Amino acid sequence: MSYSYTCTATETFSLTHAKYLASKVAADLHRCQARHGSLTEQEILNYEQELVTLLHGGYVHRYEFG
């Protein structure tokens, strides 16, 4: 006798996931702002909102910072 056990899980990429990832990018940008002072708060907020839209729409698949 042989037995087999399989488990499958699926998860869709939600708006919540996109907001979480974009908040991580915004945190990186705030660190750059503190060190270099080249970005304004509004620019970071605008970038974060745009990134949420692009991530949720499936237009961004990779992010590299630094």
All heavy atoms as a GROMACS GRO file, in nm:
protein
  530
    1MET      N    1   0.082  -0.118   0.000
    1MET     CA    2   0.000   0.000   0.000
    1MET      C    3   0.087   0.125   0.000
    1MET      O    4   0.190   0.127   0.064
    1MET     CB    5  -0.084   0.005   0.127
    1MET     CG    6  -0.213  -0.063   0.119
    1MET     SD    7  -0.300  -0.017   0.268
    1MET     CE    8  -0.433  -0.126   0.252
    2SER      N    9   0.039   0.225  -0.070
    2SER     CA   10   0.108   0.354  -0.066
    2SER      C   11   0.004   0.463  -0.047
    2SER      O   12  -0.108   0.454  -0.095
    2SER     CB   13   0.188   0.376  -0.194
    2SER     OG   14   0.101   0.390  -0.303
    3TYR      N   15   0.046   0.565   0.024
    3TYR     CA   16  -0.043   0.677   0.052
    3TYR      C   17   0.025   0.804   0.003
    3TYR      O   18   0.147   0.818   0.007
    3TYR     CB   19  -0.071   0.689   0.201
    3TYR     CG   20  -0.149   0.572   0.256
    3TYR    CD1   21  -0.084   0.466   0.317
    3TYR    CD2   22  -0.287   0.568   0.244
    3TYR    CE1   23  -0.154   0.360   0.367
    3TYR    CE2   24  -0.359   0.462   0.293
    3TYR     CZ   25  -0.292   0.357   0.354
    3TYR     OH   26  -0.363   0.251   0.403
    4SER      N   27  -0.055   0.896  -0.039
    4SER     CA   28  -0.004   1.024  -0.085
    4SER      C   29  -0.091   1.136  -0.027
    4SER      O   30  -0.212   1.122  -0.017
    4SER     CB   31  -0.009   1.029  -0.238
    4SER     OG   32   0.034   1.154  -0.283
    5TYR      N   33  -0.027   1.244   0.009
    5TYR     CA   34  -0.097   1.358   0.066
    5TYR      C   35  -0.050   1.483  -0.008
    5TYR      O   36   0.070   1.507  -0.019
    5TYR     CB   37  -0.069   1.371   0.216
    5TYR     CG   38  -0.134   1.491   0.279
    5TYR    CD1   39  -0.270   1.492   0.307
    5TYR    CD2   40  -0.060   1.604   0.310
    5TYR    CE1   41  -0.330   1.601   0.364
    5TYR    CE2   42  -0.120   1.714   0.368
    5TYR     CZ   43  -0.256   1.712   0.395
    5TYR     OH   44  -0.316   1.821   0.452
    6THR      N   45  -0.141   1.559  -0.060
    6THR     CA   46  -0.109   1.681  -0.132
    6THR      C   47  -0.188   1.796  -0.074
    6THR      O   48  -0.307   1.783  -0.046
    6THR     CB   49  -0.143   1.666  -0.282
    6THR    OG1   50  -0.076   1.554  -0.334
    6THR    CG2   51  -0.103   1.789  -0.358
    7CYS      N   52  -0.122   1.907  -0.060
    7CYS     CA   53  -0.187   2.028  -0.010
    7CYS      C   54  -0.157   2.141  -0.108
    7CYS      O   55  -0.042   2.162  -0.144
    7CYS     CB   56  -0.134   2.062   0.129
    7CYS     SG   57  -0.210   2.209   0.198
    8THR      N   58  -0.257   2.211  -0.149
    8THR     CA   59  -0.241   2.323  -0.241
    8THR      C   60  -0.303   2.447  -0.179
    8THR      O   61  -0.413   2.444  -0.127
    8THR     CB   62  -0.311   2.294  -0.375
    8THR    OG1   63  -0.259   2.173  -0.428
    8THR    CG2   64  -0.288   2.406  -0.473
    9ALA      N   65  -0.229   2.556  -0.186
    9ALA     CA   66  -0.279   2.683  -0.134
    9ALA      C   67  -0.259   2.790  -0.241
    9ALA      O   68  -0.155   2.794  -0.306
    9ALA     CB   69  -0.206   2.722  -0.007
   10THR      N   70  -0.357   2.872  -0.257
   10THR     CA   71  -0.344   2.982  -0.351
   10THR      C   72  -0.378   3.112  -0.279
   10THR      O   73  -0.459   3.114  -0.187
   10THR     CB   74  -0.438   2.967  -0.472
   10THR    OG1   75  -0.572   2.961  -0.425
   10THR    CG2   76  -0.404   2.843  -0.552
   11GLU      N   77  -0.314   3.216  -0.320
   11GLU     CA   78  -0.339   3.346  -0.260
   11GLU      C   79  -0.327   3.450  -0.371
   11GLU      O   80  -0.232   3.449  -0.448
   11GLU     CB   81  -0.236   3.374  -0.150
   11GLU     CG   82  -0.261   3.502  -0.077
   11GLU     CD   83  -0.165   3.522   0.038
   11GLU    OE1   84  -0.107   3.426   0.087
   11GLU    OE2   85  -0.149   3.638   0.078
   12THR      N   86  -0.423   3.537  -0.380
   12THR     CA   87  -0.418   3.642  -0.480
   12THR      C   88  -0.349   3.764  -0.421
   12THR      O   89  -0.351   3.787  -0.300
   12THR     CB   90  -0.559   3.680  -0.528
   12THR    OG1   91  -0.636   3.721  -0.415
   12THR    CG2   92  -0.626   3.564  -0.597
   13PHE      N   93  -0.286   3.840  -0.508
   13PHE     CA   94  -0.217   3.961  -0.466
   13PHE      C   95  -0.321   4.071  -0.452
   13PHE      O   96  -0.379   4.116  -0.549
   13PHE     CB   97  -0.111   3.998  -0.569
   13PHE     CG   98  -0.021   4.109  -0.523
   13PHE    CD1   99   0.083   4.084  -0.435
   13PHE    CD2  100  -0.041   4.237  -0.567
   13PHE    CE1  101   0.167   4.185  -0.394
   13PHE    CE2  102   0.042   4.340  -0.525
   13PHE     CZ  103   0.146   4.314  -0.438
   14SER      N  104  -0.346   4.113  -0.330
   14SER     CA  105  -0.454   4.207  -0.304
   14SER      C  106  -0.403   4.351  -0.291
   14SER      O  107  -0.283   4.376  -0.287
   14SER     CB  108  -0.527   4.168  -0.175
   14SER     OG  109  -0.442   4.189  -0.064
   15LEU      N  110  -0.496   4.441  -0.280
   15LEU     CA  111  -0.464   4.582  -0.256
   15LEU      C  112  -0.390   4.597  -0.124
   15LEU      O  113  -0.298   4.678  -0.111
   15LEU     CB  114  -0.591   4.666  -0.259
   15LEU     CG  115  -0.574   4.817  -0.243
   15LEU    CD1  116  -0.485   4.874  -0.353
   15LEU    CD2  117  -0.710   4.885  -0.245
   16THR      N  118  -0.426   4.517  -0.026
   16THR     CA  119  -0.358   4.520   0.104
   16THR      C  120  -0.211   4.482   0.089
   16THR      O  121  -0.123   4.546   0.150
   16THR     CB  122  -0.427   4.425   0.203
   16THR    OG1  123  -0.564   4.463   0.215
   16THR    CG2  124  -0.360   4.429   0.339
   17HIS      N  125  -0.182   4.381   0.008
   17HIS     CA  126  -0.043   4.344  -0.017
   17HIS      C  127   0.033   4.458  -0.084
   17HIS      O  128   0.147   4.488  -0.048
   17HIS     CB  129  -0.036   4.221  -0.109
   17HIS     CG  130  -0.083   4.095  -0.046
   17HIS    ND1  131  -0.199   4.033  -0.085
   17HIS    CD2  132  -0.032   4.019   0.053
   17HIS    CE1  133  -0.217   3.925  -0.014
   17HIS    NE2  134  -0.118   3.914   0.072
   18ALA      N  135  -0.030   4.521  -0.182
   18ALA     CA  136   0.033   4.632  -0.254
   18ALA      C  137   0.063   4.748  -0.159
   18ALA      O  138   0.171   4.807  -0.164
   18ALA     CB  139  -0.057   4.678  -0.369
   19LYS      N  140  -0.031   4.779  -0.072
   19LYS     CA  141  -0.009   4.888   0.024
   19LYS      C  142   0.104   4.856   0.120
   19LYS      O  143   0.184   4.943   0.156
   19LYS     CB  144  -0.138   4.917   0.102
   19LYS     CG  145  -0.243   4.986   0.020
   19LYS     CD  146  -0.368   5.011   0.102
   19LYS     CE  147  -0.475   5.081   0.020
   19LYS     NZ  148  -0.597   5.107   0.099
   20TYR      N  149   0.111   4.731   0.163
   20TYR     CA  150   0.218   4.689   0.254
   20TYR      C  151   0.355   4.705   0.188
   20TYR      O  152   0.447   4.762   0.247
   20TYR     CB  153   0.196   4.545   0.298
   20TYR     CG  154   0.309   4.490   0.381
   20TYR    CD1  155   0.325   4.528   0.513
   20TYR    CD2  156   0.400   4.402   0.326
   20TYR    CE1  157   0.429   4.480   0.590
   20TYR    CE2  158   0.505   4.353   0.402
   20TYR     CZ  159   0.520   4.391   0.533
   20TYR     OH  160   0.624   4.343   0.608
   21LEU      N  161   0.368   4.655   0.066
   21LEU     CA  162   0.496   4.665  -0.004
   21LEU      C  163   0.534   4.810  -0.033
   21LEU      O  164   0.649   4.851  -0.016
   21LEU     CB  165   0.492   4.585  -0.134
   21LEU     CG  166   0.489   4.434  -0.118
   21LEU    CD1  167   0.474   4.367  -0.253
   21LEU    CD2  168   0.613   4.384  -0.047
   22ALA      N  169   0.436   4.890  -0.074
   22ALA     CA  170   0.463   5.031  -0.102
   22ALA      C  171   0.503   5.105   0.025
   22ALA      O  172   0.587   5.195   0.021
   22ALA     CB  173   0.341   5.096  -0.165
   23SER      N  174   0.448   5.065   0.139
   23SER     CA  175   0.488   5.130   0.264
   23SER      C  176   0.634   5.100   0.298
   23SER      O  177   0.703   5.184   0.356
   23SER     CB  178   0.397   5.087   0.379
   23SER     OG  179   0.425   4.954   0.420
   24LYS      N  180   0.681   4.981   0.260
   24LYS     CA  181   0.822   4.947   0.281
   24LYS      C  182   0.912   5.035   0.194
   24LYS      O  183   1.018   5.080   0.238
   24LYS     CB  184   0.846   4.799   0.248
   24LYS     CG  185   0.776   4.704   0.341
   24LYS     CD  186   0.830   4.719   0.480
   24LYS     CE  187   0.776   4.613   0.573
   24LYS     NZ  188   0.828   4.629   0.708
   25VAL      N  189   0.871   5.059   0.071
   25VAL     CA  190   0.947   5.147  -0.018
   25VAL      C  191   0.946   5.289   0.037
   25VAL      O  192   1.049   5.357   0.040
   25VAL     CB  193   0.889   5.144  -0.161
   25VAL    CG1  194   0.958   5.246  -0.250
   25VAL    CG2  195   0.903   5.003  -0.220
   26ALA      N  196   0.830   5.335   0.083
   26ALA     CA  197   0.820   5.469   0.140
   26ALA      C  198   0.910   5.483   0.263
   26ALA      O  199   0.971   5.589   0.283
   26ALA     CB  200   0.675   5.502   0.175
   27ALA      N  201   0.920   5.379   0.343
   27ALA     CA  202   1.009   5.383   0.459
   27ALA      C  203   1.154   5.399   0.414
   27ALA      O  204   1.231   5.476   0.475
   27ALA     CB  205   0.993   5.256   0.542
   28ASP      N  206   1.193   5.330   0.306
   28ASP     CA  207   1.328   5.347   0.251
   28ASP      C  208   1.349   5.491   0.204
   28ASP      O  209   1.454   5.550   0.228
   28ASP     CB  210   1.350   5.254   0.132
   28ASP     CG  211   1.364   5.108   0.172
   28ASP    OD1  212   1.387   5.081   0.292
   28ASP    OD2  213   1.354   5.022   0.083
   29LEU      N  214   1.248   5.546   0.140
   29LEU     CA  215   1.259   5.684   0.092
   29LEU      C  216   1.267   5.784   0.207
   29LEU      O  217   1.338   5.884   0.198
   29LEU     CB  218   1.141   5.718  -0.001
   29LEU     CG  219   1.140   5.644  -0.134
   29LEU    CD1  220   1.011   5.674  -0.211
   29LEU    CD2  221   1.261   5.679  -0.218
   30HIS      N  222   1.196   5.757   0.315
   30HIS     CA  223   1.206   5.845   0.433
   30HIS      C  224   1.347   5.839   0.493
   30HIS      O  225   1.399   5.941   0.539
   30HIS     CB  226   1.102   5.806   0.538
   30HIS     CG  227   0.967   5.862   0.509
   30HIS    ND1  228   0.863   5.786   0.461
   30HIS    CD2  229   0.918   5.988   0.520
   30HIS    CE1  230   0.757   5.862   0.444
   30HIS    NE2  231   0.787   5.985   0.480
   31ARG      N  232   1.408   5.722   0.492
   31ARG     CA  233   1.546   5.713   0.540
   31ARG      C  234   1.641   5.793   0.451
   31ARG      O  235   1.732   5.860   0.501
   31ARG     CB  236   1.590   5.567   0.547
   31ARG     CG  237   1.535   5.495   0.670
   31ARG     CD  238   1.603   5.360   0.692
   31ARG     NE  239   1.544   5.252   0.615
   31ARG     CZ  240   1.431   5.190   0.644
   31ARG    NH1  241   1.361   5.229   0.748
   31ARG    NH2  242   1.387   5.092   0.570
   32CYS      N  243   1.620   5.787   0.321
   32CYS     CA  244   1.701   5.867   0.228
   32CYS      C  245   1.678   6.016   0.251
   32CYS      O  246   1.772   6.095   0.246
   32CYS     CB  247   1.669   5.831   0.084
   32CYS     SG  248   1.733   5.673   0.034
   33GLN      N  249   1.553   6.051   0.274
   33GLN     CA  250   1.520   6.191   0.300
   33GLN      C  251   1.591   6.241   0.425
   33GLN      O  252   1.645   6.352   0.428
   33GLN     CB  253   1.370   6.207   0.315
   33GLN     CG  254   1.326   6.349   0.346
   33GLN     CD  255   1.183   6.356   0.393
   33GLN    OE1  256   1.140   6.271   0.471
   33GLN    NE2  257   1.110   6.456   0.346
   34ALA      N  258   1.592   6.160   0.529
   34ALA     CA  259   1.657   6.199   0.654
   34ALA      C  260   1.807   6.217   0.636
   34ALA      O  261   1.868   6.305   0.696
   34ALA     CB  262   1.629   6.096   0.762
   35ARG      N  263   1.864   6.134   0.552
   35ARG     CA  264   2.009   6.139   0.532
   35ARG      C  265   2.049   6.245   0.430
   35ARG      O  266   2.149   6.315   0.449
   35ARG     CB  267   2.058   6.003   0.487
   35ARG     CG  268   2.207   5.999   0.462
   35ARG     CD  269   2.253   5.860   0.440
   35ARG     NE  270   2.297   5.810   0.571
   35ARG     CZ  271   2.355   5.695   0.590
   35ARG    NH1  272   2.374   5.615   0.490
   35ARG    NH2  273   2.393   5.658   0.710
   36HIS      N  274   1.973   6.258   0.321
   36HIS     CA  275   2.013   6.346   0.211
   36HIS      C  276   1.924   6.468   0.194
   36HIS      O  277   1.964   6.565   0.130
   36HIS     CB  278   2.017   6.268   0.079
   36HIS     CG  279   2.106   6.148   0.085
   36HIS    ND1  280   2.242   6.156   0.092
   36HIS    CD2  281   2.076   6.016   0.089
   36HIS    CE1  282   2.293   6.035   0.097
   36HIS    NE2  283   2.194   5.948   0.096
   37GLY      N  284   1.799   6.460   0.241
   37GLY     CA  285   1.709   6.574   0.236
   37GLY      C  286   1.661   6.615   0.099
   37GLY      O  287   1.614   6.726   0.080
   38SER      N  288   1.668   6.525   0.001
   38SER     CA  289   1.634   6.567  -0.135
   38SER      C  290   1.488   6.546  -0.173
   38SER      O  291   1.443   6.598  -0.273
   38SER     CB  292   1.722   6.491  -0.236
   38SER     OG  293   1.701   6.353  -0.224
   39LEU      N  294   1.412   6.471  -0.094
   39LEU     CA  295   1.271   6.446  -0.124
   39LEU      C  296   1.182   6.517  -0.023
   39LEU      O  297   1.217   6.529   0.093
   39LEU     CB  298   1.240   6.296  -0.118
   39LEU     CG  299   1.310   6.208  -0.220
   39LEU    CD1  300   1.288   6.062  -0.184
   39LEU    CD2  301   1.256   6.236  -0.358
   40THR      N  302   1.066   6.562  -0.072
   40THR     CA  303   0.970   6.621   0.020
   40THR      C  304   0.872   6.512   0.066
   40THR      O  305   0.862   6.406   0.004
   40THR     CB  306   0.890   6.734  -0.047
   40THR    OG1  307   0.809   6.677  -0.151
   40THR    CG2  308   0.983   6.840  -0.105
   41GLU      N  309   0.801   6.540   0.174
   41GLU     CA  310   0.700   6.445   0.223
   41GLU      C  311   0.593   6.419   0.116
   41GLU      O  312   0.548   6.307   0.099
   41GLU     CB  313   0.633   6.499   0.350
   41GLU     CG  314   0.719   6.491   0.472
   41GLU     CD  315   0.747   6.347   0.515
   41GLU    OE1  316   0.657   6.262   0.505
   41GLU    OE2  317   0.860   6.321   0.557
   42GLN      N  318   0.554   6.524   0.045
   42GLN     CA  319   0.451   6.510  -0.059
   42GLN      C  320   0.500   6.424  -0.173
   42GLN      O  321   0.425   6.342  -0.227
   42GLN     CB  322   0.406   6.647  -0.110
   42GLN     CG  323   0.285   6.640  -0.201
   42GLN     CD  324   0.164   6.578  -0.130
   42GLN    OE1  325   0.129   6.618  -0.020
   42GLN    NE2  326   0.102   6.481  -0.194
   43GLU      N  327   0.626   6.437  -0.212
   43GLU     CA  328   0.682   6.353  -0.319
   43GLU      C  329   0.682   6.206  -0.278
   43GLU      O  330   0.649   6.118  -0.360
   43GLU     CB  331   0.824   6.398  -0.354
   43GLU     CG  332   0.830   6.529  -0.428
   43GLU     CD  333   0.971   6.579  -0.446
   43GLU    OE1  334   1.055   6.562  -0.355
   43GLU    OE2  335   0.999   6.636  -0.553
   44ILE      N  336   0.718   6.179  -0.155
   44ILE     CA  337   0.719   6.040  -0.106
   44ILE      C  338   0.577   5.985  -0.103
   44ILE      O  339   0.553   5.873  -0.148
   44ILE     CB  340   0.786   6.031   0.032
   44ILE    CG1  341   0.935   6.066   0.021
   44ILE    CG2  342   0.766   5.892   0.094
   44ILE    CD1  343   1.006   6.078   0.154
   45LEU      N  344   0.482   6.063  -0.054
   45LEU     CA  345   0.342   6.020  -0.050
   45LEU      C  346   0.289   5.993  -0.190
   45LEU      O  347   0.223   5.891  -0.215
   45LEU     CB  348   0.256   6.125   0.021
   45LEU     CG  349   0.108   6.094   0.030
   45LEU    CD1  350   0.083   5.967   0.111
   45LEU    CD2  351   0.035   6.211   0.093
   46ASN      N  352   0.319   6.083  -0.284
   46ASN     CA  353   0.274   6.064  -0.422
   46ASN      C  354   0.334   5.937  -0.483
   46ASN      O  355   0.265   5.861  -0.551
   46ASN     CB  356   0.311   6.185  -0.509
   46ASN     CG  357   0.233   6.309  -0.474
   46ASN    OD1  358   0.132   6.304  -0.406
   46ASN    ND2  359   0.284   6.423  -0.518
   47TYR      N  360   0.462   5.915  -0.458
   47TYR     CA  361   0.529   5.797  -0.511
   47TYR      C  362   0.468   5.670  -0.452
   47TYR      O  363   0.445   5.572  -0.523
   47TYR     CB  364   0.679   5.803  -0.483
   47TYR     CG  365   0.755   5.690  -0.547
   47TYR    CD1  366   0.782   5.691  -0.684
   47TYR    CD2  367   0.795   5.581  -0.472
   47TYR    CE1  368   0.850   5.586  -0.743
   47TYR    CE2  369   0.863   5.475  -0.532
   47TYR     CZ  370   0.890   5.479  -0.668
   47TYR     OH  371   0.956   5.373  -0.726
   48GLU      N  372   0.442   5.672  -0.322
   48GLU     CA  373   0.383   5.557  -0.255
   48GLU      C  374   0.245   5.524  -0.314
   48GLU      O  375   0.215   5.407  -0.344
   48GLU     CB  376   0.371   5.582  -0.105
   48GLU     CG  377   0.316   5.465  -0.027
   48GLU     CD  378   0.309   5.492   0.122
   48GLU    OE1  379   0.333   5.608   0.166
   48GLU    OE2  380   0.278   5.398   0.196
   49GLN      N  381   0.163   5.626  -0.335
   49GLN     CA  382   0.030   5.604  -0.392
   49GLN      C  383   0.038   5.550  -0.535
   49GLN      O  384  -0.038   5.461  -0.573
   49GLN     CB  385  -0.052   5.734  -0.388
   49GLN     CG  386  -0.090   5.775  -0.248
   49GLN     CD  387  -0.153   5.913  -0.242
   49GLN    OE1  388  -0.145   5.990  -0.337
   49GLN    NE2  389  -0.215   5.944  -0.129
   50GLU      N  390   0.130   5.603  -0.612
   50GLU     CA  391   0.148   5.556  -0.749
   50GLU      C  392   0.196   5.410  -0.750
   50GLU      O  393   0.149   5.328  -0.829
   50GLU     CB  394   0.248   5.644  -0.823
   50GLU     CG  395   0.271   5.602  -0.966
   50GLU     CD  396   0.370   5.691  -1.039
   50GLU    OE1  397   0.424   5.785  -0.980
   50GLU    OE2  398   0.394   5.664  -1.158
   51LEU      N  399   0.288   5.377  -0.660
   51LEU     CA  400   0.340   5.242  -0.653
   51LEU      C  401   0.231   5.142  -0.612
   51LEU      O  402   0.225   5.032  -0.665
   51LEU     CB  403   0.458   5.235  -0.556
   51LEU     CG  404   0.531   5.102  -0.550
   51LEU    CD1  405   0.581   5.058  -0.687
   51LEU    CD2  406   0.648   5.111  -0.451
   52VAL      N  407   0.143   5.181  -0.521
   52VAL     CA  408   0.031   5.095  -0.483
   52VAL      C  409  -0.053   5.061  -0.607
   52VAL      O  410  -0.086   4.945  -0.632
   52VAL     CB  411  -0.058   5.161  -0.375
   52VAL    CG1  412  -0.190   5.086  -0.360
   52VAL    CG2  413   0.014   5.166  -0.242
   53THR      N  414  -0.083   5.163  -0.686
   53THR     CA  415  -0.163   5.142  -0.806
   53THR      C  416  -0.093   5.050  -0.905
   53THR      O  417  -0.154   4.958  -0.961
   53THR     CB  418  -0.194   5.278  -0.874
   53THR    OG1  419  -0.261   5.361  -0.780
   53THR    CG2  420  -0.279   5.261  -0.998
   54LEU      N  421   0.036   5.073  -0.926
   54LEU     CA  422   0.112   4.992  -1.022
   54LEU      C  423   0.129   4.848  -0.974
   54LEU      O  424   0.119   4.754  -1.053
   54LEU     CB  425   0.248   5.057  -1.048
   54LEU     CG  426   0.243   5.191  -1.122
   54LEU    CD1  427   0.382   5.253  -1.126
   54LEU    CD2  428   0.187   5.175  -1.261
   55LEU      N  429   0.156   4.831  -0.845
   55LEU     CA  430   0.169   4.695  -0.791
   55LEU      C  431   0.039   4.619  -0.800
   55LEU      O  432   0.035   4.504  -0.845
   55LEU     CB  433   0.215   4.701  -0.645
   55LEU     CG  434   0.360   4.733  -0.617
   55LEU    CD1  435   0.381   4.764  -0.470
   55LEU    CD2  436   0.450   4.619  -0.661
   56HIS      N  437  -0.068   4.682  -0.759
   56HIS     CA  438  -0.199   4.616  -0.760
   56HIS      C  439  -0.243   4.583  -0.902
   56HIS      O  440  -0.308   4.480  -0.925
   56HIS     CB  441  -0.303   4.702  -0.690
   56HIS     CG  442  -0.432   4.631  -0.667
   56HIS    ND1  443  -0.542   4.656  -0.745
   56HIS    CD2  444  -0.468   4.535  -0.580
   56HIS    CE1  445  -0.641   4.579  -0.706
   56HIS    NE2  446  -0.599   4.503  -0.605
   57GLY      N  447  -0.206   4.666  -0.997
   57GLY     CA  448  -0.242   4.642  -1.136
   57GLY      C  449  -0.153   4.540  -1.205
   57GLY      O  450  -0.176   4.503  -1.320
   58GLY      N  451  -0.048   4.495  -1.137
   58GLY     CA  452   0.041   4.395  -1.195
   58GLY      C  453   0.146   4.452  -1.288
   58GLY      O  454   0.207   4.379  -1.366
   59TYR      N  455   0.172   4.582  -1.281
   59TYR     CA  456   0.268   4.646  -1.370
   59TYR      C  457   0.411   4.644  -1.316
   59TYR      O  458   0.504   4.666  -1.392
   59TYR     CB  459   0.225   4.790  -1.399
   59TYR     CG  460   0.094   4.798  -1.471
   59TYR    CD1  461  -0.022   4.834  -1.404
   59TYR    CD2  462   0.085   4.766  -1.605
   59TYR    CE1  463  -0.143   4.839  -1.470
   59TYR    CE2  464  -0.036   4.770  -1.672
   59TYR     CZ  465  -0.149   4.807  -1.603
   59TYR     OH  466  -0.269   4.811  -1.668
   60VAL      N  467   0.427   4.622  -1.188
   60VAL     CA  468   0.560   4.618  -1.127
   60VAL      C  469   0.581   4.478  -1.070
   60VAL      O  470   0.500   4.429  -0.992
   60VAL     CB  471   0.574   4.723  -1.013
   60VAL    CG1  472   0.708   4.710  -0.945
   60VAL    CG2  473   0.554   4.862  -1.068
   61HIS      N  474   0.689   4.415  -1.113
   61HIS     CA  475   0.717   4.279  -1.067
   61HIS      C  476   0.845   4.272  -0.985
   61HIS      O  477   0.872   4.173  -0.920
   61HIS     CB  478   0.728   4.184  -1.186
   61HIS     CG  479   0.602   4.177  -1.264
   61HIS    ND1  480   0.497   4.096  -1.229
   61HIS    CD2  481   0.562   4.241  -1.376
   61HIS    CE1  482   0.400   4.110  -1.315
   61HIS    NE2  483   0.436   4.199  -1.405
   62ARG      N  484   0.926   4.378  -0.990
   62ARG     CA  485   1.054   4.377  -0.920
   62ARG      C  486   1.088   4.518  -0.877
   62ARG      O  487   1.066   4.615  -0.951
   62ARG     CB  488   1.162   4.324  -1.014
   62ARG     CG  489   1.297   4.317  -0.950
   62ARG     CD  490   1.398   4.259  -1.044
   62ARG     NE  491   1.530   4.278  -0.987
   62ARG     CZ  492   1.639   4.250  -1.049
   62ARG    NH1  493   1.634   4.201  -1.171
   62ARG    NH2  494   1.755   4.270  -0.993
   63TYR      N  495   1.148   4.528  -0.761
   63TYR     CA  496   1.190   4.658  -0.708
   63TYR      C  497   1.330   4.641  -0.650
   63TYR      O  498   1.357   4.548  -0.578
   63TYR     CB  499   1.094   4.703  -0.598
   63TYR     CG  500   1.142   4.821  -0.519
   63TYR    CD1  501   1.140   4.948  -0.573
   63TYR    CD2  502   1.194   4.805  -0.391
   63TYR    CE1  503   1.186   5.056  -0.501
   63TYR    CE2  504   1.240   4.912  -0.320
   63TYR     CZ  505   1.236   5.038  -0.375
   63TYR     OH  506   1.282   5.145  -0.304
   64GLU      N  507   1.418   4.731  -0.690
   64GLU     CA  508   1.555   4.727  -0.637
   64GLU      C  509   1.590   4.867  -0.591
   64GLU      O  510   1.571   4.964  -0.664
   64GLU     CB  511   1.650   4.681  -0.747
   64GLU     CG  512   1.789   4.656  -0.698
   64GLU     CD  513   1.878   4.595  -0.806
   64GLU    OE1  514   1.827   4.516  -0.886
   64GLU    OE2  515   1.997   4.629  -0.809
   65PHE      N  516   1.640   4.877  -0.472
   65PHE     CA  517   1.669   5.008  -0.415
   65PHE      C  518   1.814   5.011  -0.370
   65PHE      O  519   1.863   4.916  -0.313
   65PHE     CB  520   1.576   5.029  -0.293
   65PHE     CG  521   1.580   5.169  -0.240
   65PHE    CD1  522   1.506   5.269  -0.299
   65PHE    CD2  523   1.656   5.201  -0.130
   65PHE    CE1  524   1.508   5.397  -0.250
   65PHE    CE2  525   1.660   5.329  -0.080
   65PHE     CZ  526   1.585   5.428  -0.140
   66GLY      N  527   1.878   5.124  -0.396
   66GLY     CA  528   2.013   5.140  -0.342
   66GLY      C  529   2.117   5.157  -0.439
   66GLY      O  530   2.158   5.170  -0.534
   0.00000   0.00000   0.00000
